[in-house]
Amino acid sequence: MDVVTAFKAFQQEMRALSLKGFPCGIGSWSSSRHSTKKAKSFKLLKGHGEKEKIKGKDVNEEEPEALKEYLTCEQSPWKTENVTPETQHLKELAITSPSLINEHFLCFYLQSLRLVNKQICEVDKQMLKFQNLEELILSVNKITLLNSANLPRKLKILELCSNEISSLQQLSSSPPPMLQYLGLSYNKLSLPSDSRYLSSMFWPNLISLDLGFNDFINLRDIVASLSSLPNLKNFILLGNPLALFPYYRGFTIDILQNLVSLDDVLISLDERHHFKGIASHQDFIAPETKVTIEIGKVTGIPNPIDPLDHPPEFPVVNNNYFVTYEFLGSPKSADKVNEPGKEENKDMEREKSSNAKLSEKDSPSSQALLDTVLDNTGINSAPSDNEENWRVFPHKLPQKPWGDPIVYNYTKVHTVKDLYALKQLLQNGLTVTVIEEKILSWPIETEDDKIPEASMKEKVQGPGKVGGKGSAKNANGQDSTKEKRKSPVSFRSDPPIRKILGSYHMDLYSIITGNHNYQTVCDLGVPKIEEKLKSPTPEIKETIRGKGDKKNSAVSKSRTSAKLKTPDSKKAKGKRDMDSRISMDTTPKHLFVEFKLYLQQWLTRADAEHEIYMKNTMFSQ
């Protein structure tokens, strides 16, 4: 497959405009084809297309003004939509002066060129043919490297957003000297060495720079290089990992004194005053950020005890519930990320490694939900400057018994040093899961708990009839077997059975785009409830017995009808009504979890000083 260059894409774009087809160009429909006058220079553009009087005019010919209506009429199939004013003027020029439209003229005439989503991989030397081009937009292409020596020399606006550029070295080799705007957002820029190519030595007239949504982390080096640009007024860094620092905005504003707008937000005099001097304090510029996660109430968990059911005495069923959420952690602190301690983290590891602890019905889906983030985030492959490789771990809240609601009021402050991993997590989103843990406990039957055979016979035959002896009594004359029965019963517990009641995936991309607070009520849907076998009603029992004698069935029906006529039938009806009301109250509800996430942000220098003071106070204690 041939490599698509920028000039080839331009040629394809001109062919797509149909500048030589109806209603443009020279044809039987145009009266301009009779004009034999040729322009001596391109400065006569305004005079082209003037109507000439020709004898023997063809009836099929149309005037230029009539042909222009085909480009603007709503019912016309040749109506041009979603085109730039320059393209519209070019099509009109192809009607009035079709003899001018050729490649040489277009390269001289065009001042703005937009080649978006054309699969361009290279900017070739033929782009230098555009002698008067001032604006070049090459966004949404596949450009990996761009040699600035191939760019038109009069270029003032260059937009290269949403490409695959990973380095600024070739772009800065010989840039256009009059460039005022450079757009490089949504690329793959991450190298710390690229900061040295952002100085006035390469871009002396730069007014606006867009480096948003790349992977820069070295805030100090980038801002230091940009401080040498005398004309820089607008700067965009939002979407980079470095923008997640709490001091990002204050530090940038304090260093770049000539800046008017940062991340498309105007810088006020009050804001500049509040951040004055923050860049000079090294204690404020720590390479970390803090993320606070709060989980409030959990509502909608179904009651494990059915009010219409009469469970057996054994086994004893103990139901507990807990919430898990995904967040970053380092391998060294993997055993400390959960609350309240290491034991719960070991439970989570046992849950992931043993499918036998999950119910047979939900084990595949539950295990998949628990391991989704660990398998699919791809954070492990990300480059990191930190010695620790931060990954996503499930964080578990303390277990609590059933309630509606279950109030957690959980708050956890996570300190993150790998901001690249944090950005990846926010892009992928975060999953909250509610899990039910059920433990069955059975009584342990020991030899001491067994009633002797003789005492059982005595209970049936009476005292003194077995072996001529009475029942065993202690010194106080009390039955010793009764004392043994009153002793506490020991239980053995089965392995816990864990079942996922619901999960909710949150889109946290708004945090990357500048929103530092995120709160929502997660709707986890209707929890799956195991269907329980119900005991047959008396009517069903009578139906089953109806296979016998018809007389017996007739007698049973008469007895049943007689019972319904008794006053007790009112009580039965009232019981059925009460049971129906209970069943209506126990209908499945949606499962909701209150969730909040806060990204640390300093709005003033006083916020930074307070944070450092609290940190020093904590270490001193």
N, C-alpha and C positions, 0 to 999 in steps of 0.2 A: 504494500500500500504506500502510495506517495505521501511524503510529508507535506502537510498543508502549511504554506507560508502565509504571512500577512498580505503580501501583494497578490497571491493567487486568490485569497479570500475576497480581496477588493474587486478583482476581475469577475468573480462569480456573483458578487453583489451587484455590479453594474449590469451584468446580463439578466439578473433577476428583475431589475427595474424596467426592462423592455423599452429602452430608450430609442430603439429603432423600429418598434412595432406600433400598431394603431393604439391610440391617436397620435403618438409621437413619431419622429423619424420622417423619412422621405418616402412617399407612396402616392398612389392615385387619389387618396383622400385629402392630400395636403396641397394647398396652393403655393407653398413655399418651394416646391420642387422646380418651379419655373424660374426661380431667382438664380441668376448666374453671377451675382456679385459675391465676392468672397471678402471676408474681413482681412484687412491688412495686419491688424494686431488685435489682441484680446481686449483692448481698451474700448472697443466699439460695441460692447455687449448691449448697451441700452438701445442702440439704433437698429438692432437686428429684428427681423420679423415684420417690418413695415410692409403693408399690403402694396402690391404693384398692379397696375392696370395692364392686363394682358388680353390681347384679342383672341377670340375663339376659346373662351374659358370653358372647361369641362363641367358638365352639370353635376358630376359626382364629387367634385372638389368642395371642401368646406373651408371657411375662414378660420384663422388661428383662434379667434375668440370663441367660436363655436366648438372647436376641438378641445379647448380648455375646460369647457363645461362637462365633458366626459370625465374629467378628473375630480370634479366637485359635486356633481349631481348625485343625490341619494339613490336613485334607481339605476345608476350606471354601473355596469359590471367592471368598468375600468377605474372606479373611484379608489383613490389611494387613501389608505387608513394607516394610522400609527407610524407615520413617517415624520422625519424632522423637517423644519421649514426649508433647510437647504436642499433636501431631496425633492421637496415639492417644487421649489424654484428650478431645480435642474430638469425636472420633467416638463415644466412649462417652457423652458429654454429649448428643449428638444422638439417642441411644437413650432415655436416661432423661428428658431435658427437651427434646423436639424443638421446642416452641413458642418457645424462647429463641433458636434459631439464625436469626439474621438479620445483615445487614451491620453495623448499628449495634452490636449486641452483640459481634461479632467484633472490630471495631476497638477496642472498650473492653477486651475480654478478653485479646487476644493480647499477650504480652510478648516473644515471639521470632518472627521471620518470616524464612523462608529461601526466596529466589527465585533459584535457580541455573539457568543456561543456559535462560533464558526469552526471549532476544532483546530484552531491555529496552534502549531507547535513551535514555530520559529518566526522571528522578525528578520527578514532578509534585507540585503543591501538595496534592493529595488525600491524600498520605502523612501530612499533619499530623493526619488523623483518628485515627491510632493514638496515643491519649493516654498509654498505659502501655507502649508498645513500648520495650524496652531493648536488644534485639539485632536487627540488620538485616544480612542477608547477601545481597549482590547480585553475587556472583562469576560469572565466565564469562558475561558479557553484552556488549553493544555500547555501553556508556556512554562518551561522549567528554567531555562537560562535565556537571558536577553542581553545582547551586546548593544550598549547604548550608542556605539559609533554608527549603527544602522538607523538611528532615529532621525527624523527631519530636524534640521538645525533651528528652525523658527518655532519649534514646539513650546507651548506654554502650559498645556494641560496634558498630563499623561495618566491614564487610569488603567491599572493592571490588576484589578480586584478579581478574586475567585479564580486564581491560576494555581500553578504548582511551583512557584519560585521559592527556592530554599536558601538563596544567598544573594547578597547585594553587591558582590565584588564586581561582576561583569557589568551590572547596571550602572555602577559608579565609575567605570573606566573612562568614558568620554560622554557625559550626559549633555543634553542640550543646555546651552548657557543661560537661556532666558526662561527656563522652566519655573513655573510658579506654584503648580499643584502636582503632587505625586500621590497617587492612590495605590496602596499595596495591601489592602485588607483582605482577609480570607485567603492567605497564602500559607506557606510552610516555613516561614522565617522563624528561626530559633537560635541561631549561632550567636554566642556572646561577641565574637569578633566583628559582627555586622554593625555594631554600634559606632565603630570608627569611620564608617562610610556615610554617616549622617551629619557630617560637619560642613561648615561653610566652604571648605576647599572643593567640595563636589557640587554643592547646591547653594550658590551664593544668593540667588534671588528667590528662594523658596518661601512661599507665604503660607501654604497649607500642606500638611502632611498627614496621611491616613495610614497608620500601621495597625489598625484594629483587627482583632480576632486572628492573631498569629500565636506564637508560642514563646514570646520573649519573657525572660525572668529577671534579667539584670537591669533593674530600673535605674540604679545609680549611674551606670555607664551610659545608658541611652540618653538620659536627661542631661548629663554632663556634655555629651557631644552636641546635643541640640541647643545648648546654651550659646554656642558660637554662631548660630544662624541669626543674623540681625533683623530679618524681616518676617520671621515666623510668628504668625498670629493665631492660627488654628491648628490644633494638634489632637489626634485621636489615637488612644492606646487601649481603649476599652475592649474587652474580650481576650486580652492576654493574661496569662497566669499572674503577672506582676500587678495587674489591676485588682487582685484579690487581697493585696496587702492593706492593712487598715490605714496606713499613712500615705497611700499612693497619691491621692489627689492633693493633699496638703504639701507633700514633698515636691511634686511637680510644679505646683503653683509658686512655691517659695523659690525655686531655682530659676524658672523661666519667667522673668519679670516682664517681658514684652508680650506674653501670651494674653490673648483676648478671650479665647474659647478653648475649653478642654472637654473632649468627648461631646462636642456639640452643645455644651452648656456654658453660657456666658459666665465669666469670672467677675464677681462684684468686688467693689472696694472693701466691703466688710469681710468677705471671704478671704481676700488676700491679707487683710489685717489679722484675722483670726489665726492664720497659718504662718505668720511672720516668725522666722527664726527656727522653724521646726526642722529644717534640713541641717542645721549646724549641730544638732545634738545627736550623737552617735547612739545613745541609749534608745532613742525613738525608732531607729531604723533596724529593727530586728528582722531576720529572714524567716518570719513565721506569721501565721494568722490564726485566729480562733473562730470556731464555728460552734454555736450553742444550739442544741436540739432539745425541745420540750415536747413531752407527750402528756396530755391531760387525761380526759376521761375516755373510756371505751364502753360503748353502749350497743345493745342489740345481741349480746351473747345469749343463746337459748338456755333456759333453765335445764340442767342435766337431770333433775328430778321431776318426773311427770306427775302432776297433781292427781291424775286419774289412775295412776299406776300404784300398785302395792309391791314394792321390791322385796325380794327375800332377805332374810337376816344376813346370810353370807352369799357371796363375798362382800366385804365392805368396800365400797367404791369411793375413791377420793379424787375429785376433779379440781385441777388448778389450771390457771390461764396466764399466759405471758405474751408480751409483744416483742418482736425483733425488728430491727432496722439495720440497713447496711451503711457502713461508713468506713473511712480509712483508718488504718493502723499499721504500725511497723511490726515485723516479725518478733522483735525483742519484747514488745508490749502486747503480744497477742493474747497472753494469759491474763492481762489486766484490763482489757477493754470492756468487760462485762460488769454488771452490777448484780449482787453486791461483791462477788469475789471470784476466785478461780474455780470453785466447784461448779458453778453454773456454766462457765465456759467449757469445762470438761463434759458437762451434759450435752452441750451443743455439738461437741466433737463426736460424742457417742451417737448423737442423733444423725449426723451426716454419714457416719461410717457403718451404721447398722440399720438395715431396712426392716429387721425384725421388730424393731421398736415402734414402727409405724403400723397403722391398721392396714390390712390387706387391701381394702377397697381404695384407699387414698394414698398408698405408699408411693406409686410412681409419680403422681402429680405433686405430692408434698415434697418429695425429695428433689424434684426438678425445680420447684419454687425456691427451696432453701439454697440450692447451688447455682441459681441462674447468674447472679452477679459475679460470683467467683470464677465462673467459666467464661463469661461473655464480655466482661468489661475491657479486657485487653490492657489493663493498666500496667501489668508486669513488664510489657514490652516497651513502655515509654521510657525515653531517656530521662535520667535524673542526676542532678549534681550532688545529691545527698548520699551519704554512705549507706543509709538505711533505705531499703526498697519498700516503699509504702504500697500496701495492697488493700483490697476491700475485705472487711471482716463483718460477720453478723454480730451485732451488739444486742444483748438480751437484757430485758427488763426483769425485775424480780417477779416471781410467781405469786399469784394471788388467787384466793378462792372465788367462786362464782358470785356475781352481784350485777345488778343492773341499775346504775352504771358501776363499772370498776374504776375507781379513782386512783390514778398513778401519781400525777403531779411530778413527773420525772423530768429532771434537768441534768444535762451533761454538756460540759464544755470540752470540746476537742481542740487540741493544739496541733496544727498541721504545718509541717515544714516543707513538704513536697507539694508545691502549688501546681505543678503540672498534673500530678495525680488528682489533685482536688478539682481542677478544671475538667478532667476526663470524667470524674464521678458526676459532676454537675451536668455535663452534657448527656451522659447516659441515663441520668435520673436515679432515684432512690426508691427502694421498695420497703413497705411496712407490711408485716405479717403478724396475724394473731393465731396462736397455737394453743390447742387444748391438750393437757396432759392428764391421762387417766391411769390410776394405779389401783389394781385389784388386790385386796388383802384377804388371806384365808386363815382360819384358826389352825393352830398346830396342836395335834392330838398327841399327848405324851402318856407314858405309863402311869404317872401319878394322877392324870385326869381320868383314867379308865375306872369305872366302877367295878369292884370285884364281883365275880360270878356269884359268890355266896350271898352278897348283899342284894343282888338282883333277885335271887330266888326268895330271899326273905321278904322282899317287897311284894312278891306274888303270893307266897304261901303263908306269910305271917312270921313273926319272930318266934324263935325257939323251936322251929320245925326242921331246921336244917342242921344236922349233926348234933342236935340237942343243945345248941348254944344260942344265946341271944345276939342281938345286933351289937356291933362294935361300938363301944362308948369310951369317951375319954374320962379323965379324972373328975370333971364337973358333971358327968352324967349326960353329956350332949353327944349327938350322933356325929362321928368323925367324918363320915361320908359327906354330910352337908357342908362341913367346913371346906372340904376339898372342892366341892362344886362352886363355892363362893370365891375361890382364888381367881386372880385376874387371868384372862385368856391371852395367850401369846399368838401373834399373827406372823405369817410370812407374806411378803409382797412380791407380786409378779413384776417383771420389767415394765417400765412405764410405756404406755401406748400413746404416741403423739400424733395429733391430727391437725392439719392446717384448716382453720375455719374460713380464712379469707386472706387475700393479699391485695395491695394497692400500690401501683407504680406512679410516682410523682415526677412531673417534668420540672426540673429546677433550672432550666436554661435562663430564666429571668434573672437569676443571681449573677450569671456571667454578663448579662447585658446591663447591669448596673443597679438592679433592685437588691438591696441588702437584707430585706425581710421577706420571708415566705411563710404563710400560714394557711391552713386549709383543714377541712373536716373530711377525712378520707372515707369514701363509701366503698366498703369491701364486699358489697353485695349481700345476698341472703346466705347465711352459713348452711353447709350441708348437714342434715340431721339424719342419723341412722333410723331407719324404720324399725319399729318395735312390733313384735307379734302380740296381738290382742287376744284375750281369752274369748271363746265363743259365748254369745248371748244365749239366754234360755230358749228363745225362739229358734236359733240355729240348732241347738241341741235337740229340740223336739223334731225339727226337720230331718236331722240325721237318724233319729230313732224311728221315723215314719216309714222306714222300709219294712217293718214288721206287720203285725196284724192290723187290719183297717179298724176293727172294733177298738183296739187299744188307742189308735190315733184319734178316733171319735171321742172316746172317753177323755183323753188328754186335752182335746180341744174344748170339750165342755167344762172341764176343770179350769182350764186357763181362762175361759170367758167368765166363769163364776168368780175367779179371783179378781178379774178386772172390774167386776161390779162391786166389789167390797170397798169400804172406805179407804183401805190401804192403797188403792190404785191412785188416789190423789197424791199420796206421799211419793209413789214411784214416779208420777208425772213431774212432781216438783224436783225430784232428784235428777230426772233426765234434763229438765230445763237448766238446772244448776251445772250439770256436766257440760251442756252445750255452751253455756256462758264461759266456763273454764277453758273449753277447747278454743273458743273465739279469742280469749285473752292470750292463749299460748300459740297463736299463729306466728309463723316465722317473720322476723323483722330484719331490716337491713343492719349490717354491722358497721359502726362508725368509730373512727379513731381521730381524736384531736391532735394535730401535729403542727409544730412551729419550728422554723429554722432561722437563725440570725447569723449573719456574717459580720464580724467585727469591723467597725468603721469609726474613724476619728473625724469628727466634724470641726474640731478646733484644736489648737495646741494644748488647751487646758485638759481635753480628753486624754491626750497622750501623756501628759504629766500625771494625771490621776491614775492611769493604767500602770505607769512605771512605779509610782508610789505604792500601789497595792501589791505589785509584784515583789518589790523590795521588802515590804512589810511581811509578806508571806514567807520569804526566804529567811528573814531574820528570826522568825519564830521557830 
